[in-house]
Amino acid sequence: MKSSLVITTGIRSANELEEKALELSRQLNVPYIRREKKSLAALREQGRADIILLVRQDKLSLVVDGNELFFHPGLAKLRIKEIQTGKTDQMIRAMNLEEGDSLLDCTLGLAADAWWPVMWWAPGGRLSAWRMPLRWRKSSDGV
């Protein structure tokens, strides 16, 4: 019988990543398999799992049927960089957000376009969203 999920690290991992993977394994009560330069297919077979949670230096991702799924900030990351260099974001300008304002996003997705305007321009504000239920819960690591 296959378990649904195992955890491993990238092929070249430092001890700190292995510690992070072990901690996730404990928190999620999911088996950890040491990578040891094995392919993901070999690990999937070894762990008798359908899904691998892959812990890397810069992200967490799920590998399902050979496809890697991970959180990507989309254009939000680029927009934040533009703001940090003194440029104006057109969406922010159009919304005219001020401290304490609220924002309603009716196409939330992973909230990449909605969370940062509220955090950046409207501290103390509130983000409300409407969306069909997500199948995966985004953690602090982005998965």
Contacts in CASP RR format, 6 or more apart in sequence:
PFRMAT RR
TARGET T0000
AUTHOR 0000-0000-0000
METHOD contacts of the structure
MODEL  1
MKSSLVITTGIRSANELEEKALELSRQLNVPYIRREKKSLAALREQGRAD
IILLVRQDKLSLVVDGNELFFHPGLAKLRIKEIQTGKTDQMIRAMNLEEG
DSLLDCTLGLAADAWWPVMWWAPGGRLSAWRMPLRWRKSSDGV
1 48 0 8 1.000
2 47 0 8 1.000
2 48 0 8 1.000
2 49 0 8 1.000
2 50 0 8 1.000
3 30 0 8 1.000
3 31 0 8 1.000
3 47 0 8 1.000
3 48 0 8 1.000
3 49 0 8 1.000
4 49 0 8 1.000
4 50 0 8 1.000
4 51 0 8 1.000
5 28 0 8 1.000
5 30 0 8 1.000
5 49 0 8 1.000
5 50 0 8 1.000
5 51 0 8 1.000
5 52 0 8 1.000
5 53 0 8 1.000
6 30 0 8 1.000
6 31 0 8 1.000
6 32 0 8 1.000
6 33 0 8 1.000
6 43 0 8 1.000
6 44 0 8 1.000
6 47 0 8 1.000
6 49 0 8 1.000
6 51 0 8 1.000
6 52 0 8 1.000
6 53 0 8 1.000
7 21 0 8 1.000
7 24 0 8 1.000
7 25 0 8 1.000
7 28 0 8 1.000
7 30 0 8 1.000
7 31 0 8 1.000
7 32 0 8 1.000
7 33 0 8 1.000
7 52 0 8 1.000
7 53 0 8 1.000
7 55 0 8 1.000
8 21 0 8 1.000
8 32 0 8 1.000
8 33 0 8 1.000
8 34 0 8 1.000
8 35 0 8 1.000
8 40 0 8 1.000
8 43 0 8 1.000
8 52 0 8 1.000
8 53 0 8 1.000
8 54 0 8 1.000
8 55 0 8 1.000
9 17 0 8 1.000
9 18 0 8 1.000
9 21 0 8 1.000
9 35 0 8 1.000
9 54 0 8 1.000
9 55 0 8 1.000
9 56 0 8 1.000
10 17 0 8 1.000
10 35 0 8 1.000
10 54 0 8 1.000
10 55 0 8 1.000
10 56 0 8 1.000
11 35 0 8 1.000
11 37 0 8 1.000
13 21 0 8 1.000
13 35 0 8 1.000
13 55 0 8 1.000
13 56 0 8 1.000
13 57 0 8 1.000
14 57 0 8 1.000
17 55 0 8 1.000
17 56 0 8 1.000
17 57 0 8 1.000
18 34 0 8 1.000
20 55 0 8 1.000
21 32 0 8 1.000
21 55 0 8 1.000
22 32 0 8 1.000
24 30 0 8 1.000
24 32 0 8 1.000
24 53 0 8 1.000
24 55 0 8 1.000
24 60 0 8 1.000
25 31 0 8 1.000
25 32 0 8 1.000
28 53 0 8 1.000
30 53 0 8 1.000
31 47 0 8 1.000
31 49 0 8 1.000
33 43 0 8 1.000
33 46 0 8 1.000
33 47 0 8 1.000
35 43 0 8 1.000
38 46 0 8 1.000
40 52 0 8 1.000
40 54 0 8 1.000
40 63 0 8 1.000
40 66 0 8 1.000
41 66 0 8 1.000
43 49 0 8 1.000
43 52 0 8 1.000
44 50 0 8 1.000
44 52 0 8 1.000
44 63 0 8 1.000
50 64 0 8 1.000
51 62 0 8 1.000
51 63 0 8 1.000
51 64 0 8 1.000
52 62 0 8 1.000
52 63 0 8 1.000
53 60 0 8 1.000
53 61 0 8 1.000
53 62 0 8 1.000
53 143 0 8 1.000
54 60 0 8 1.000
54 61 0 8 1.000
54 62 0 8 1.000
54 63 0 8 1.000
54 68 0 8 1.000
59 70 0 8 1.000
59 71 0 8 1.000
59 141 0 8 1.000
59 142 0 8 1.000
60 70 0 8 1.000
60 139 0 8 1.000
60 141 0 8 1.000
60 142 0 8 1.000
60 143 0 8 1.000
61 68 0 8 1.000
61 69 0 8 1.000
61 70 0 8 1.000
61 143 0 8 1.000
62 68 0 8 1.000
62 69 0 8 1.000
62 70 0 8 1.000
62 136 0 8 1.000
62 143 0 8 1.000
63 69 0 8 1.000
70 142 0 8 1.000
70 143 0 8 1.000
71 110 0 8 1.000
71 138 0 8 1.000
71 142 0 8 1.000
71 143 0 8 1.000
72 112 0 8 1.000
73 112 0 8 1.000
74 112 0 8 1.000
75 112 0 8 1.000
75 113 0 8 1.000
76 112 0 8 1.000
76 113 0 8 1.000
76 115 0 8 1.000
76 116 0 8 1.000
79 89 0 8 1.000
79 91 0 8 1.000
79 116 0 8 1.000
80 116 0 8 1.000
80 120 0 8 1.000
82 89 0 8 1.000
83 89 0 8 1.000
83 92 0 8 1.000
83 120 0 8 1.000
89 117 0 8 1.000
91 113 0 8 1.000
91 117 0 8 1.000
92 117 0 8 1.000
92 120 0 8 1.000
92 121 0 8 1.000
95 103 0 8 1.000
95 117 0 8 1.000
97 103 0 8 1.000
97 117 0 8 1.000
97 118 0 8 1.000
97 121 0 8 1.000
97 122 0 8 1.000
98 121 0 8 1.000
98 122 0 8 1.000
99 121 0 8 1.000
99 122 0 8 1.000
99 123 0 8 1.000
99 124 0 8 1.000
99 125 0 8 1.000
100 122 0 8 1.000
100 123 0 8 1.000
100 124 0 8 1.000
100 125 0 8 1.000
100 126 0 8 1.000
101 118 0 8 1.000
101 121 0 8 1.000
101 122 0 8 1.000
101 125 0 8 1.000
102 118 0 8 1.000
102 122 0 8 1.000
102 125 0 8 1.000
102 126 0 8 1.000
102 127 0 8 1.000
102 128 0 8 1.000
103 114 0 8 1.000
103 117 0 8 1.000
103 118 0 8 1.000
103 122 0 8 1.000
103 125 0 8 1.000
103 126 0 8 1.000
103 127 0 8 1.000
103 128 0 8 1.000
104 128 0 8 1.000
104 129 0 8 1.000
104 130 0 8 1.000
105 111 0 8 1.000
105 113 0 8 1.000
105 114 0 8 1.000
105 127 0 8 1.000
105 128 0 8 1.000
105 129 0 8 1.000
105 130 0 8 1.000
106 129 0 8 1.000
106 130 0 8 1.000
106 131 0 8 1.000
107 131 0 8 1.000
108 114 0 8 1.000
108 129 0 8 1.000
108 130 0 8 1.000
108 131 0 8 1.000
109 131 0 8 1.000
109 134 0 8 1.000
110 138 0 8 1.000
111 127 0 8 1.000
111 129 0 8 1.000
111 138 0 8 1.000
114 127 0 8 1.000
114 129 0 8 1.000
115 127 0 8 1.000
118 125 0 8 1.000
118 126 0 8 1.000
118 127 0 8 1.000
136 143 0 8 1.000
END
